[in-house]
Amino acid sequence: MRLNEVEYNHAQPVEGYGPGFFRIGGQVIEGPVITGAEGPQRWGGFEDTAPLLALAGEIDVLFVGTGTEIAHLPDDLDRQLQEAGIAAEPMSSPAACRTYNVLLSEGRRIALAMIPV
């Protein structure tokens, strides 16, 4: 078996999460978070569309953790992301964290926006 060292650059895997927080790159962030190539940053939730739309052309897919349970994205957010050419995949936040970490380790152009559990 051959092992390859993964270089995340500024992107860091999600190391953990709990009620109201995420741990990314050793940093605990409370509340909603966006993370990707530029590293983690606080996010204002589904109404805060600007940082998500700024990802247009930079990523191939945006995973959206909707909290404890999977939920549809708000129609306005979904429409804006589609118009910007951003493929969004809503899923529960735990599933989004796992999927993000796997694809990040493969060097994919991805980002993650998530609501805490």
TAMOPE-V569457 format. One record per backbone hydrogen bond with DSSP energy under -1.0 kcal/mol. NH is the residue of the N-H (numbers start at 0). CO is the residue of the C=O. If there is no record, write none. Layout:
# TAMOPE-V569457
nh->NH co->CO
nh->NH co->CO
This chain:
# TAMOPE-V569457
nh->10 co->7
nh->14 co->22
nh->15 co->22
nh->17 co->20
nh->20 co->17
nh->21 co->28
nh->22 co->15
nh->23 co->26
nh->24 co->12
nh->26 co->23
nh->28 co->21
nh->30 co->19
nh->32 co->113
nh->33 co->40
nh->34 co->111
nh->38 co->35
nh->40 co->33
nh->42 co->31
nh->47 co->44
nh->48 co->46
nh->52 co->48
nh->53 co->49
nh->54 co->51
nh->55 co->52
nh->57 co->54
nh->58 co->54
nh->59 co->108
nh->60 co->108
nh->61 co->86
nh->62 co->110
nh->63 co->88
nh->64 co->112
nh->65 co->90
nh->77 co->73
nh->78 co->74
nh->79 co->75
nh->80 co->76
nh->81 co->77
nh->82 co->78
nh->83 co->79
nh->84 co->81
nh->85 co->80
nh->88 co->61
nh->90 co->63
nh->92 co->66
nh->95 co->91
nh->96 co->92
nh->97 co->93
nh->98 co->94
nh->99 co->95
nh->100 co->96
nh->101 co->97
nh->102 co->98
nh->103 co->99
nh->104 co->100
nh->106 co->103
nh->107 co->102
nh->109 co->107
nh->110 co->60
nh->111 co->34
nh->112 co->62
nh->113 co->32
nh->114 co->64
